[in-house]
Amino acid sequence: MTATHAPLDPAAERLRRWRLVLGGESDGTGCRLAGRDAAMDGALGALYRGADGEGGRAGARSAGLGGSAPQVARWLGDIRTYFPTTVVQLMQQDAITRLGLDRLLLEPEMLEAVEPDIHLVGTLLSLKHALPETTRETARAVVGRVVADLERRLADRTRATLGGALDRSARVERPRHRDIDWGRTIRANLKNHLPEAGPEGRGTIVPERLIGYARAQRAVKKDVILCIDQSGSMAPSVVHSAVFGAVLASMRSLDTRLVVFDTSVVDLTEQLTDPVDVLFATQLGGGTDINRALAYCQSRITRPAETIVVLISDLYEGGIRNEMLKRVAAMKAAGVQFIALLALSDEGAPAYDHAHAAALAALGAPAFACTPDAFPEIMAAAIEKRPLPVPATG
């Protein structure tokens, strides 16, 4: 909460900050606010009054946000003026959960006033059936802005990381002469270096092991199945999965399928070219039947040894637990690379079913949360069939 006034002495600055935190007039700080500070205090008070049943933050807030769209739109403009984007997004989320701001998001002018973020996308997707016709295009534009931002952040790094993994997985150790990767061959045979000078006065490396690239026609494609839990708590993971699904689908060496589920299963592979279409085809909320979803995914596997199945779920299973575990065991026994992610988001440690996570770990499929930035390396490890870089908190 930084203001553009002259610096105060440390004691006065502490009082000012406490005054902004506590709110109200009789807060005991003896600090009077004016100008920008008073405006910031008004914006905070409009949201946090009465939130704890005793007057809001620290029991002192008494202002009100009101229920009309013009008032809320002005408030949204104010907080974007006085606070950084990350704080604005947090306050918007608080307004949605505490004050029912989601009802006003059904109006186009309100959607144009908000700061788009991944939580807002989750709210809009949960409201999509209630959106009036006049609001739908605005809602798609808001979702599109968030998706485009995620693609800018994630797409290039994902393609580079997975492209390298696919290249390495295609290398062979009995290459034809024209297919030899001399750089890797030399590094692999440095232990065979003979320091004695040869005809040209240099030492010699004996290439006992040749490493080369598979020829284009021999390179093997990988099949990737993203199986996404679309229950309400998984909204950020659904958004990130749609973006990653589109990125993976754009890579010719990967054959990508995206499946979402609650108590039913929907295959959205045909819509992968547009992650916004994928998101508006999801149904956030409802129950969970992981077993049914995995049964569908299992039925689409034709090359187990070249298939990666990524289950993204908090593992709160509403279906048949033992059957779910049997399916995972069967896929792994057939050679499928199986990854279980409790979340694909920046939200930190999620709530999840610990018993199911332990059961998957016992099958050799540890379940762990994954940030979007870590996802490319997880997939690269699966492509190369090396141990997954499971986070320490997994």
N, C-alpha and C positions, 0 to 999 in steps of 0.2 A: 504494500500500500504506500506508494511513494507519491509525494506531492511536490509541486513546483514552487514552494515557498523557501525563504531563507532558512539555512540550517538552524535548528534549535540546539540549546545545550543538551547534553545527554539525559539529564533528569527530566527536562521538559519534553524531550522526544519520547522517553518511556511513557510519560503520562498521556501524551497524544495517542500513542499506539494503543495503550490500554483503553482509552476513551473510545477509539474506533472499534475495538474488540467488544467492549461491554455494551455500548450503545446507551440510549436513554439519557435523561437529564440528571437524575439523582443517582449517579453511578459512583459517587464518592471520590472521583479523581480531581474534581475542581477545575477540570480543563474544558474550556469553551472552544468549539469548533467554528470556523468561518470559511467562506470561499469554497475552494475545491474540497477541503476536508469535510465540510458540512454536506456537500453534494454526495461525496462518497458514503458518508454516514447514512444519508437518506436512502441511497440505493441498497445498502446492506440491511437497513431497518425494514425496507419494503418487503424483503424476502424472508427475513428470519424472525419476524414478530410471531410470538405464540407458538413457535415450532416445538417447544418442549412442554407445552401445556401450562407454563408459568411465565410466559412473556418472551419466549424466543431465546436467542443465544444469551447465556449468562443470566437469563430471567429478566432482561431489561428492555428488550425491543418492544415498541408500541406502535410503530407505523404500520402501513398496509400496502400490499401490492395492488389490491383491487381485482375485480374480475373482468374488466372490459379489455378488449383487444387494444384500443388506443393507449390506455394506461400501461399495459404490459409492453407494447411496442416501444413506448418512450423509455421505459425502464431498461429494456434490452439495449437500446441505444446508449443510455447512460453508463451501463456497466462496461460496454465496449470502449467507452471514452476513458473511464477511470482505472480499469484493471487490465492486466495482460491476458492474452488469449487463453492460457491454461486456466486462469482463475475464472474467466468468463464462462468457459465450458463447464466448470464445476458448479458455478452458481446456476447456470441453466438447468443442469441435471437436478440440483436441489429444488429448483422451482417446479420441475416436472413431478418429482416424487412427493414434495411436501404440499404443494398448492394446486395440483391438478392442472398445470400448464398444458398438459397434453391435449386437453379439450380445445384450447385455443389454437393449437397447431393445425387444426382442421381448416383454418382460414389462411388464404394465400399471403396476405400482407404480414401475418405473423411469421410464416416460414421465411419470408424474405428478410426479416429482421434478426433472425437467430444466427449464431455462429455455428456453422456445421461441424460436427464431430461424430465419432463412431457411436457414442451413446445416443445421440439424436437420431442417427440412422436406425438403431434398434427400436427406438420409440416409434418412428414413422412406419417401420415395417409392421410393428404390432398393431398400428392404427389403420393399415392400408385399406381394409374393407370398409372403414368408416369415412374415408376421405371422399369429400364431394368432388364431382367432376372438375370444378374450377380449381381445385387444389392439387390434383394428381400430377400435373406437369411440373408444378413448382416443387412438389415433393421429390419427383424423379431428378430434378435439377440439383436439389440439395444433396441427395444421395450420390449423384454423379460427381459432385465436387469432392466429397469425401473419398470416393473410390479413385478418382483421378489422382488425388494427393497420395494415397497409399501406393498406387501403381508407380508414381514418380519415385517414391522412396524405396520400393522393393523390387521392381521388375528387373532392372539392369543387373543388380547384384545376383538375383536368383538365376537369371539366364547364364551369367558368367560362371557361377559356382557349379551349377548342374551341367553346363556344357563341358567344363573341365572334368567333372566326374564321369560323364558319358564317354569322353575321349579316353580317359585312363582305363575305363572298364572295357574299352574296345581294343586295347593294346594286346598283342600276342607275343609269345616268347619263341616262336619258330617262324619268324617272318621271312618273306622273300627279300632278296637284296634291296630292291627298290622301296620296300616298306619298312626298312630298319629306321628306328628312331635313334640316331647316333648319340644325341645328348644323353638320353636315359641309359643307353647301352654303355657309354663310357663311365657314367657315374656308378652303374651297377657292377662294373668290373675294375674299379680303382684298386681293389685289394689284390688284383692280379698284375699290378704294375711291376715291370722289371726295370730297375734303375740303370742297368748297364746300357751304355750308349749303343744305338743301332747304327745303320749305314749313314743316317743323316745327323749323327751326333746327339740324338735324343733318346730318352727312355722309351720303353715299349709297354703298351697295355695289351694283354692277351684277352680277347673278347670271348671268354668261355660261355657267356650267357648273352644271347642277342634279344633285344627287346624292340618290338616294332608296332606299327599301327595296323589294325585290321583294315583290309581293303574295304572300300565303301559298300560293296555288295555283301560283305560278310558281317558288317556291323549289325548288332542286335538291338532292336528297339526295346524299350522298357514300357511295361504297362503300369499305369498308376491309377489307383482307385481311391478317391477321397470320399470317406463316408462320414457325413457331418450330422451330429445331433442338433436339431433345430428347436429344442426346448428353450423357453424364454431366457433362462440364465446363460445360455450359450451365444447370445446375440453378437458380442464382439468377435467371437471365434467364427461365426457364420460369415460376417463381413470379410474378415481376413481370408477365410477359405475361398470365398468367391473370387477375390482378387488373385490369390495364388493359383486357383484352378484355371483362370484365364491365362495367366502367365505360362503355366505348364502346358496348357493346350496349344500355345503358340510355338512350342518347340517340336520340330519334326521328329526328333529321336524319342519322343515320349508319346504314348497313346493314353490320354487322360480321360477318366470318367469321374463325374461328380454326382454323388448320391446324397440326398438329405432325407432325414427321417424323424418322425415322432413315434406314434403308434402305427403309422403307415410309412411307405417308402416311395420316394419320388426320384426318378433319374433325370437330372437337369443337364446332362452332357450336351445335348443339342443347343443349349443356350450359353455355352461356355465362352463364346466369342464376345459376349457383353455381360460383364459381372453385375451391372445394374439390373438387367433382365433376370439374372439368377436370383438376386436378392429379392426382387418383387415376386418371384415365384415361390419363395419360402413361406412357411407358416409358423412364425415364432410362437411358442407356447405349446401347451398340450402335454401329453404323456411321452413315454419313451419305451421303445421296443428294440433294443440293440440286437437281440438275436434275430429278429426278422430282417433287419437291415443287413446284417452280416450274411444271412442266408442268400439275400439277393446278390450281394457282392460276390459271394462264393460261386454263385451260378454263372457269373460273367467272367470267371477266370478260365482262360484257355491255355496259358503258358505259365504255370506256377513258378518255375525257376526264374522267370523274367518279370514277375509281378510284385509290385509294392502296394500294400493296402494300408491306408492311413485312417485309423478310426479317431475322430475328434469328439470326445464326449466326457461328461463328468461321471459317467458309469453308473448313474442311478437307474438301474435296469428295472423296467416294468414288465419285461417278457420273461422268458424261461432262462434262469441264470445258468444252469448246468449245460443246457444246449448251446448257449452263447460261448461258454468256455470250450466245449467240445469242438465248435466250429473254428475257433482260434487255433486250437491244438492241431486240427486236421489241416488247416491252411499252412501252418508252419512245417508240419511233417511233409507236406507236398513240396516245400521249397519256397513258399511265399515269404517275402520280407514283410513282417507285420509290425506296424508302429501304432502305439496307443498314446494319444495326446489328451491330457485332461483339459487343456485349453490352448488356443492359439491366439494369444492376445498379450497386451502389455499390462494386464490387470494385476499381475502377481499371483500368489498361490490361490487357486480356486477351491471352493467347497467341492468334495467328490466322495464317492463311495470307496472307503479305504479297503473294505473286504474284497471288493471286485478288483481293485488295483493290485492288491497282494496276490490274488489268484492269477492274474495275468502275468505278474512278475515270476511266479512259480513256473509258468509255461515258457519263460524266456522272452516275454514281451513286457518289459517294464513300462508302466504308465507314468507320465510326467508332464508338467506344464511346459509350454514352449512359447517363447516370444517370437513375433514375426521376424525379427532380425536373425534369430537362431535357426529358423525353419530351413533355409537353403542348405546349411551345413548338415542338418539332420537328414535331409533328402539325399544329399551327396553321399553320405556314409551308406545309406541304404542301397543306392545305385551301385556303389563299389563293393557292397557286401562286407563292409568292415563294421566293427562295433560302433553303435550309436554313441555320439557325445552327449550322454544323459547329464543334465545339470545336477549339481550337487544336491539341490533341494528336491529332485525328482523322486 
